[in-house]
């Protein structure tokens, strides 16, 4: 069997929703064994966000392939004892429970590493372990609002939430890259370490451009819908047939090509109002009028032909349905079926293409599907497990 980079590593995750499951799924893709601990009878609450995937949740299907599901009631000491035993053999412990939950369970970083010195601990939270917001619950929309992201996203009339769970995804990706870095460090030192990632600080890093812009200009970039607040022309323009074409001009060479080859008006590139990006931003109303005067006479396909000929970046406004069948994905064979209790489900192959490595894309687990076999590995006898199931411990 082909060896993957993280084959042989074990991850134990007290995870729910998006951030931690997204991080651990990346680890599973690379071969790690991920044991997902869920509440008996209910499980990760992302399981019930919707039921559109043949009865399964779209979020859960996306985030939890290739994992093992173990149900444990962590309000019972027996459940906590199982976690402790699992962690004695684990390489990585990930958790994004409510603030303070692991401390109340006695699963502190110091205690865990005293028992397993090579353990890497990754704590994900909304706002971090210290500070006045440390105990606040944090959902993606709320972090988008608190961080200021919401204030610069949307139209001039109203702010808009980013259409995916961007704060969760940012935190999950930093947790994933942090864990990989910690594994590298452990190879050098022989010791585990603790990683802390907050959604608030992760999205703060992604706000780098507007932060620096605001600090030095004194005002934040304006909400500009699908346009760019500081680059022009950049955004959507309508064609004569109603198709919307998106384009972006990044420098003065491209601006000259755009004027000469797309607008067929080379003289426009020397117009004082448009001679630099800053001037184009100051005169966006006039700039848009010049572009629209030409585009209103052309079909979307003709505009795209001209843009491609001039090497100007462009795109059509596709729907999600169109993306599902996009010729680029089909040509590159980017879809693969993943097994589940409702049959094979079409899933995108992970975007990192690593030479000689085939990503792991195994079954999406049912709630508690692996409880019995995991407890058997830990030497719990069937009679004990049966009693625990009857009393709600598993």
Buried (B, 14 or more C-beta within 10 A) or exposed (E): EEEBBBEEBBBBBBBBBBBBBBBBBBBBBBBBBBBBBBBBEEBBBBBEBEEEBEEBBEBBBBBBBBBBBBBBBBEBEBBBEBBBBBBEEBBBBBBBBEBEEBEEBEBBBEEBBEEBEBBBBBBBBBBBBEEEBBEBEBBBEBBBBBBBBBBBBBEEEEBEBBEEBBBBBBBBBBBBBBBBEBBEBBEEEEEBBBBBBBBBBBBBEBBEEBBEBBEEEEEBBEBBBEBBBBBBBBBEBBBEEEBBBBBBBEEEEBBBBBBBBBBEBEEBBEBEEBEEBEBBBBBBEEBBEBBEEBBEEBBBEBBBEBBEEBEBEBEEEEEEEEEEEEEEBEEEEBEBEBEBEEEEBEBEBBEEEEEEBEBBBEBBBBBBBBBBEBBEEEEBEEEBBEEBBEEBBB
